[in-house]
Amino acid sequence: MGKVAAQIKVMPQNPEVDLDALQERLEASLPEGAKINGFERDDVAFGLVALLPTVVVPDEAGGTEAVEEAFSGVEGVESVEVGDVGRL
């Protein structure tokens, strides 16, 4: 079975959210079999910065769905959106 890498855009609830702490909470929320292969940050507007983790998951039914659900439930997360996806 192969693996899939996806860049996921995680928007914090507001500019006051501590991005380092949010990054740690995202890493802790990962479902089994998934791992984060680096983070980027994207200045959105008005001081709001999105986190862009690159997540590697097994290539199976559901793909990144479990990761999206896990990230959505993390404290301080407003929204989660999958961006680029590719096979490794």
N, C-alpha and C positions, 0 to 999 in steps of 0.2 A: 504494500500500500504506500502511496506517495504522500507528500505533504504539500500544504497550500500556505502561502504567505499572503496576508492581507493587511493593508494599512487602514486603521480604523480611526476616525475623527471623533474625539471625545470632547464635548463642550462642557465646561464647568458651569455651575448655576449662576455665578457672578464673578467679577474680577477679583474679589477678595478671597476666593478659594485658594488655599496653599497648594500650588501645583506639585511640589515635591511630595507632600503628604498624599495628595490625590494619586500620584503615580504609584506610590507604595500600596495604596488601597487597591488599585487596579491590578497590580501584580499579585496581591494576596487573593483576589477574587477569581483568578483564572481556573477554569474547569480542568479536570485531569486530562493530560495529553496535549495541552496547549502551553505555549511558552511565548514570552515577549522577546523579540530580537532587536530591541532598541526603541528609543523614543525620540520624536522630534517635537518641536513646538511651533505653532503658527499664530502670529498676531492677527486677530480677527478684526476688532474695532473697539474703540473707546476703552482700551486697557484690557480687553478680554483676550485671553490666549487659550487656544485649543491644544490639547495633547494629541499627538499622532503616533500611537504605538504601532509597531509592525509585529503582528501576531502570527505565529506558525502553528497550524493545526493539522491533524491527520486529514487526508483527502477521503472523506466518507460522507454519507448522507447528512445533511444539515450544515455542513461546512462551518462557517463562522457563527452560526446562530446561537450556540451555547455561550460563546464568548460575548456576543452582543447582549444577551440576556444578563449575563453576570455583570458586565460593565454598567448596564442600565440600573442595576440595583445598588451600585456603590454610592455612598454618601457624597454629595457635592457634584454629582453628574446630572447635567440637564438633558443631554441627548447623546446618542451614539449613532454613527453613520459609517458604513463600510465604504472605503474608497477603492484603491487599486487592489486587485486580487490576481495572483498568479501561482502556477505550480512550481515546485522546487525540484 
